[in-house]
């Protein structure tokens, strides 16, 4: 049988996951709220 306690002691995070995490957090991502705010500003400027 698998000894889960021993397996957990051997566990180490993958460096690839940490690299991906940093890349995601360091990007300036535009979400739908940002898009809608930009569209509203454009419409108000045109009026």
Backbone torsions as a table, in degrees:
resi	resn	phi	psi	omega
1	UNK	NA	158.3	179.5
2	UNK	-82.5	130.8	175.2
3	UNK	-93.4	100.2	-173.7
4	UNK	-64.6	-33.9	179.0
5	UNK	-62.6	-42.6	179.0
6	UNK	-67.4	-40.5	179.9
7	UNK	-65.1	-38.9	178.6
8	UNK	-66.3	-33.1	177.2
9	UNK	-66.3	-30.9	-179.2
10	UNK	-81.4	-14.1	-173.2
11	UNK	-67.3	133.7	173.3
12	UNK	-134.9	139.1	178.2
13	UNK	-62.8	147.2	174.9
14	UNK	-76.5	134.0	177.6
15	UNK	-64.1	-30.0	179.7
16	UNK	-61.2	-40.0	-179.8
17	UNK	-65.0	-42.8	178.9
18	UNK	-64.2	-39.5	178.5
19	UNK	-63.5	-42.0	179.3
20	UNK	-65.1	-42.4	179.6
21	UNK	-58.5	-46.1	179.4
22	UNK	-63.0	-41.3	-179.7
23	UNK	-63.9	-39.8	-179.6
24	UNK	-68.5	-46.5	-177.2
25	UNK	-68.5	-27.0	-177.3
26	UNK	-85.7	-6.4	179.1
27	UNK	-88.5	146.6	176.1
28	UNK	-93.7	92.3	-176.4
29	UNK	-91.4	137.3	177.8
30	UNK	-94.0	127.6	177.0
31	UNK	-105.1	179.7	-175.9
32	UNK	-62.2	-34.8	178.7
33	UNK	-62.4	-42.0	178.4
34	UNK	-63.8	-40.0	179.4
35	UNK	-63.7	-46.1	-179.4
36	UNK	-64.4	-41.0	177.9
37	UNK	-61.8	-42.5	178.2
38	UNK	-62.8	-41.4	179.1
39	UNK	-65.6	-40.8	179.1
40	UNK	-64.3	-40.7	178.1
41	UNK	-62.6	-42.3	178.9
42	UNK	-61.7	-43.0	-179.6
43	UNK	-64.8	-42.2	179.6
44	UNK	-65.4	-36.0	179.8
45	UNK	-69.0	-31.7	-179.1
46	UNK	-74.2	-23.8	-178.4
47	UNK	-76.9	NA	NA
